[in-house]
């Protein structure tokens, strides 16, 4: 009997500890207890979790928001702990309470968990347990429960009977017309998602009128979410229905008095274009897009400018060039000189992509002058975005034309006072090297590449060494020996120790690509001579460089030349030099 009592006591222990911790004054302790819920549920077993733990949690939901947030998250992963999908409905009571609390993040997490739990319900269980929950939330006195309900319709609708579906549509439509703006906003946000699972005849009869109603709401926060749903609704309809049901709303919202609504239309414009098809895009959307590009608000112009390339690419091929040249290009010419740098930057990130669309002649005649204007823009981000997309233009107009028009501006940027701009140029040098050819590159840009090695910003010096490696990979070791290595070797005698270290970093990468002969014959002697440098940082980098170089050297020089230098460094008075020398000796021996 005593043994049996003891067993009972032990089985009660986890729930007793949980109760104590959940009632503790320390929030952190309560939070930790919630985070261990799954362990406690495992200890209790399926039956006691259903009969004791879940009811207890349901009754004690009155805590700090962070505790409730953790609880809402935990319950979404509890399916197996209550016996699988068959008993998923046991988790609904605490989640229903959490879905109605005041704090938004807790409600959102509870809704996410409810959506996950709904997946495990059978159609019968949905109608018996989940749909009543949705209906209770949708009819709740507080707006908090009604906003949460909006996110639950789409997960249960596809798997319930026609009668229940009709009730759900009715409830959703009621929420769309709720007196509280927050509820209408939540319904507008979920309208597209719900429309995807509703049968097309009911989309037309029930949801389209509601969509039009929301799009005319007196709150701009509701209208902008209705504008966001335009593309989804349009994708569900036949072309003839789009003109009647969707396009009037698109036109109205693109000219909305609130810039936030117009911004949303601009932001979702490409999705809308793909949904309505080429014909409506040509006859209606092109004019709307043109208006958005010259909107009075910079945020709207920036959003539209960022969509220029995708919009033009998706236009009907038969009318593509005509629409771009007559409707879009005049607006682009204005945006290039826009007063707002975000607008110019958004345009610069996509404008180069127009070259393949409009062809060589139009690029040279109309786009190149715009590229040049942007390359000289005072905003570094605008210049950066143009440089980053040069390859698009090169493929269309050829390198000679590119060189004549853009290279002077690129050289100017390579010496820009802002280091990020210089860095962007360095990263594009290998690309330019491949496009320009060796002779032209030597004439115009090699000296520039060498000057970056002594830049005052470390990130530039580091990028410049990697740049040299990529250039040698393109032009070959012989080119490196004639054009690069002599200039690099001179750096080993520089007064500034940082330049001497950069020399060693260059050797690290050049030895990989120059081959055994050049590495042993030309690069090694200078590295060995630097072992006597008066700066400890240089000496320990000599040890690191010798370790890296060893695998690219002629094996015959390791014992007579490399090892003695490393052994000398291994007894250096500086502790770091000794450490890296011993590492190098071990590395080479291994």
N, C-alpha and C positions, 0 to 999 in steps of 0.2 A: 504493500500500500504506500509506504514511504517512498519507495522507488518511483512509483507511478506519480505521486504528488510532485516529486522532484522533477520528473520529465515534463509535467504540465507547467511547472514554474519556469523551466528553461524555455519552453515554447512560447511562453508569454513575455519573456524577457525583451525581445526586439521591439515589440509594440509598446511595452512599458517605457523603454529608453526613448523611443520616438516621441511618445506623448510628453515625456519630461523635457526633451530637447525642444520640441515645438512650442512648449509653454515657457521656455527660458527667456529671460529678459534680453539676453544678448542676441542681436539680429544675426550675427555671423554664425552663431551656433545653430540657430533655426535654419539658416540657409544651408549649412553643411548637412543638416539632418535631411532636408528635402532632396539634396543632391545624392544622398545615399538610399533614396526610396527603393530603387530597384533591388539593392542588396537586401533590404529589409523584407521586400515582397518575396524574394527567393527563400529567405529564412522562414517566412510564415507559411509558404506554400500557396497554391492557387485558391483553395477554398477559403482560407482565412483572409487572403488578400481581398477577395470579393466580399466576404461577409463582414470583415472588421476594418481593414485598412482603408478601403475606398469610402465607406460611410463616414469613418472618422475624418478623413481629409475633406469630405464634402461639408461636414458640420463645422470645421475649424477654419474656413476660408475667410479670414478677417485681418490678414497680416500685412507687413510692409510689401511694397510693390516688387522689390527684387526677389523676395521669397515666393510671391505668387507667380512671378515670371518663371522662376526655376521649376515650380510645381506644374505650370502649364506645359512646359517643355518636357518634363519627365513623363507626364501622363500620356503624351503622344506616342511614347515607346513602350507602353505597358501591355500591349495586346497579348503577347505570349505569357505574361505574368498573371493574367486573369483567365487563362485557359484557351487562348486563341480567338479567332474571328467569331466563333459561335457565341462568345460571352463579351464581345466588344462593347455591347450596350451598357455594361456595368460602368464603363468609364465616362459615360455621358453626363451624369449628375454633377460631378465636380467641375468638369469642363464647361458645362452650361452656366454655372455660377461665375466661373472665371471670365467667360465671354461677355458678362454684363458688368464687370467692374469699371471703375472710372478711368484707370490708367490705360492709355492707348496701346502701349507695347505689350501689356499683359493680355489685353483682349486679342490683339493680333496673333500672339503666340497661341492662345487658346483656340482661335479659329483655325490656325495652321494644324494644331493637334486634332481638332474635330474633323478636319478634312482628311487627315491621315487615317483616323479611326473609321470614318465613313467607308473608306475603301474595303474594309474588312467585314462590313455588314452584308448580309444576304439581302436580296430585294425585299423579302418578307420582313426582315429585321429593320430595314430602312423605313418601311411604312409603319411598322409597329412602334419603333423607338426614335429613329433619327428625324423623320419628317415632323412628328409632334414637337420635338425640341426646336426645330427651325421655326415652326409656326408660333411657339411660345415666345421665342426671341423676337420674331417679326412683330408680334403684338404686344411686346413689353411696354411698360409705362415710361421707362427711361430710354432716351435716344441711344445710350450705349449698347443696349441689347439689340436694338433695331439695326444699328450699323454693323454689328457682328453678324447678324442673320444674312446680310447681303452677300457675304463671302461663302455661304454654305449651299445655296440653291444649285449651283452647277455640278456639285459632287453627287447629289442624290437624284437629281431630275432624270438622267438617262435610264435609271434602273427601277423606276416605279410605274404603277399602272396609270392609264390615261386619266382616270378620275383624279388621282392624286396630283398628276402633272398639271391639270387645269387649276387645282387649288394653289399649287406652287406659283404658277404664272400670275394668278390673281394677287397673291401675297407680294410678289416681286413688284408688280405694277403699283400696288399700294405704297410700297416703300419708296418708289421713284417719285411719288407725289406727296411724300411725307411733309409735314409742316416744318420740320427741322432741317436746315441746310446741310448739317453734317450727315444726316441719313441719306438725303438726296445725292450728296457727293459720293458716299460709299456705294450707293446703287448705280450711279453713273459710271464709277470706276469698274464695277463688276458686270456692267451691261454687255460688253463685248464677249466676255467669257461665258456668260449665261446664254447669249444668242447662239454661240457655237454649238450648244447641246440641244437647243430647242428646234423642233421640226419647222421647216421653212414656211409652211402655211401660217403657223402661229407667230413666227418672226414678223411676217407681213401684217397679220391681223392684230397682234397684241404688242409686240416690242417696238416696231417702227413708230407707231404713234407716240409711244413713251419716249423713244429716242429723240423725236422731233420736239417733244414737250421739254425734255431736259436741256436740249440744245438752245432753248429760248429762255432758260431759267434766269431769274433776276440776279443770281449770284454768279460772278465770273468763275469761281472755283468749281462750280457744277458744270458750267458751259464748257470749260476747257477739258474736263473729263469726257463730256459727250463728244467733243471734237476728237479726242483721242480714240474714241470707239468708232469713228467714221469708217476707218479702213477695214476694221473687222466686219462691220455691218455690210459694207459694200462688197466684201469678198464672198458673202453668203448669197447675194442677190444676182439675178440674171441682168444682162446689160440694160434691157428696157425698163426694169424696175429701179435700177440705180438712178437713172435720169430723173425719175419721178420722186423717189424716196430719199436719196442721199445727196445728190448734187445741190439742191436748194439750201440744205443745211451747210454744206462745204462752202458755198459762195457766201452765205450769211456770216459764218464764223471766220472766214478769211478776212472779212471786213468788219469784224467785231470791234466794239468800242474799247474793249479791254486788250491791251497788248499781250497779256498772258495767254489769252485764247488764240490770238493770231500766232503767237510763238508756238503753241501746241500744234496748230495746223501746219506750220512750216516744218516743225520737227518730225511730224509723221507723214510728210508729203510724199516721200518715195513709196512708202507702204500703201498710201492711198492711190498713187499712180498705178502701182502694180495691181491693185484690187479693181480699179474701174476699167482697165484695159486701154489699148492704144487710141481708140477712136475718141473717147471722152477726154483722154489726156491731151489730145491734139486740139479738140474744139473748145474745151473748157479750162482744163487745169493749166495749160501754158499761160493763159492770161492771168489766172490767179497767182501763179508762181512769179510772173513778171511783177505783179503788184506787191507781193511779199518782199521781193528783192529791193524795192524802193520804199519800203515801209518807213514810217516816221520814227519808229523805235529801233535803236541799234541792236537790241537782243533779237528782234524778229529778223532783221537783215542778216545778222550773223548766222542764225539757224538756217535761213534760206540759202545763204552763200555756201554753207557747208554741204548742201544737198545738190549743188549745181551739176557736178560731174555725174552723179547717179541719175538725176532727173534727165539729163541730156542723153545718157547712155540708153535709158529705157524708152526713149521716144521711138515712135514708128519710123523705121529706116527710110521709108519713102519721103517723109516730111522732116526728118531729123535736122538736116543741114539748114533748111529754110527757117525752121523755128529758132534754131540756135543763133543764126546770123542776124535775123530780123528782130527777135523778141528778147533773147537772153543776152547776147553779146553787148548791146547798148547799155544794159543795166550793169554788166560786169565792168565795163569801162568806167562807169561812175563809182562802183564799189572799190576799185583799185586805189582811188584817191579819197576813200571815205574818211571822215573825221575820227571814227572810232577804230582803235587798233584791233579789237577782237573781230570786227567785221573783216578787216583786211587780212588778218591771220587765218580766219576760217576759209576765206576765198583762196588764199595762197596755198593752203593744204590740198586743194582739189583742182585748181585752175590748170595745172600742167596736164592733168588727165583728159582735158578737152582736146589736146593735140591729136591723138589717134582717132578721135571722133570726127573732127572737122577737116583733117588731111593736111598735107604739106603746105600747099599754097596759102590756105587760110591761116595756118599757124604762123608762117613767115610774115604775112601781111598784117594780120590783126592781133595775134596773141603775143608774138615776140616783143613788141613794144611794151605790152603790159607786164611781161616777165621782167624786163629790164627796169621798169618803174618800181616793181616790187622788190627786185634785188637791191635797189638803192633806198628802200624805205627806211625810215629812222627806227622803226620797231624791229628788234633783232629776231623776234619770232616769225615775222613775215618773211624776212630774208632766209631764215632757217628752213621754213616750209618750202620755199622755192628750190633751194639747193638740194633738199632731200628727194625731190622728184624729177631731177634733170634727165634721168634715163628715158622717161616717157617722151620727152621732146626729141632727144637724140635719135630715137628709133624712127621718128617721123621726118625730121628735117635734115639729118646727117650731121656729122661732126664738124665739117668746115663752117657751115652756117652758124652752128652753135658757138664755135670758137670765136668767130668774128664778132658776134653780137654779145655773148654772155661772158667770155673769158676775162675781159678787163674788169668786169664787176666782181667776178669770183676772186681774182687776185687782190682786189681791194678789200674784200671780206676776209681774206686769209690774214690780213694784218689788222683786223678789227680790234677795237679796244676791249670788247666783251669776249671773254675766253670761250664761252659756249658757242659763239658763232665761229671762232677759229676751230674749235673741236669738230663742229659739223663739217667744215670744209675738209679737215684732215680725213675724216671718216669716208669722204667721197673721193679722195685722191686715187685710190686703187681703181675705182670705177672710171674716173677721168683718164687714168693712165692706159687702161684697156681701150678706151675710145679714141684717144688722141694719137696713139702710136709713140714709139720710143724717141724718135728724132725730135718730134714736136715737144714732147714732154721734157726732154733734156734742155731744150732751148728756153722753155717758158716756166717750168715748174719745179725742176730738181732743186734749184737753189732755195726755193721757198720751203720745200720739204726739209732741207737741212737746217734752215733757220728755226724751225719749230723745235728742234732738239735742244735749243738753248733758251726756250721760252721760260718766263718767270713762274708760270703755273705748272705744277707737277702733272696734272691730268693731261695737259697738252704735250709735255715731254714724253709721257708714257704712251699716249696715242701715236705720237710721231715715230717712236721705235717700232710699234706694231705696223705702222704704215710702211716703214722701210722694208720690213719682212715681206709684206704683201707685194710691194713693188719688185723686189728681187724674185719672188715667185713668178711674177709676170714676165720680167725682162731677162732673167737668168743671171747666174753667178758672174759671168764675164762682164756684164754691164755693171754689176755691183763693184767688182774690183777696179774698174776704170773710173766710175762716176761717184760712187758712194763711199767706199771704204777709205780712200785717202782723206776725205773730209772728216770721216768719223774718227780716224786715227789721230787727227790733229787735236781732237777734244781731250785726249788723254793727257795733254800738257796744259790744259786750261787752268787758270788761276783759281777759278771758282770750283770748289770740290763737288758741288751738285752737278756740274757739267761733266766732271770726271766720272761720277757715278752713272750719269746718263750714257756715257761711252760704254761702260760695262753692261748696262741694260741692253744697249744696241748689239753688243757682242753676243749676249745670251740668245737673241732672236736670229741674228745673222748667221751664227754657226749652224743653226738648223737647216738653213736654205742655201748656204754658199758651197757646201761640199767639203770633203776631207782635206783636199789639197790647199784650198785658200784658207780654211780655218787653221790648219797647222802652220802653213808657210807665212801667212800675212797677219792673222789675228792674234795667235798665241803669244808671240814675243812681247808685244806691248802689254798684254794682260799680266804676264810674268813680271815685267819691269815695274808694274804698279803695286807689287807686293810690299815695296818699301815706302809707300805713300805715307805722309805724316798724319793723315786723318784716318782714325780707326774705322769709320763707316765705309771708307773706300777699301781698306784692307779686308774687312770681312766680306765685302761684296766681291773682291777678287777670289776669295775662297769659294763663294757660292757660284761665281761664273765658271771657275775651273771645274767644279763638280758637274755643271750643266754641259760644258764644252767637251768633257772627257769622252763621251760616247761618239762625238763627231770628229775626234782627233785621230791621227795616225797612231796606232798602239805603240809604235817604237819610241815615241817621245814621252810616254806617260812616266816611266821609271826615271830616266835621266833628267827630265826637265820639270815635269809637273809635281811629282812626289816631293823633291827637295824643297820646293817653294811652300807646299802645304805643311811640311814638317816644321819649317821655319815659322810659319804663321801659327802653328799649334803650340808654340812656346811664347807667343806674343804676350806682352804685359796686359793687353786689354782682354777682358773675360769673354766678350762677344766674339772677338776675332778668333780666340782659341776654340770656342764652341763651334763656330761655322767651319773652321779648319778641320776639326775632328770629324764633324759630320761629312765633310767632303772626302776625307781620307777613307772613312767607312763606306761612303757611297761608291767611290771608285773601286775599292777593294771588292765590294759586293757585286 
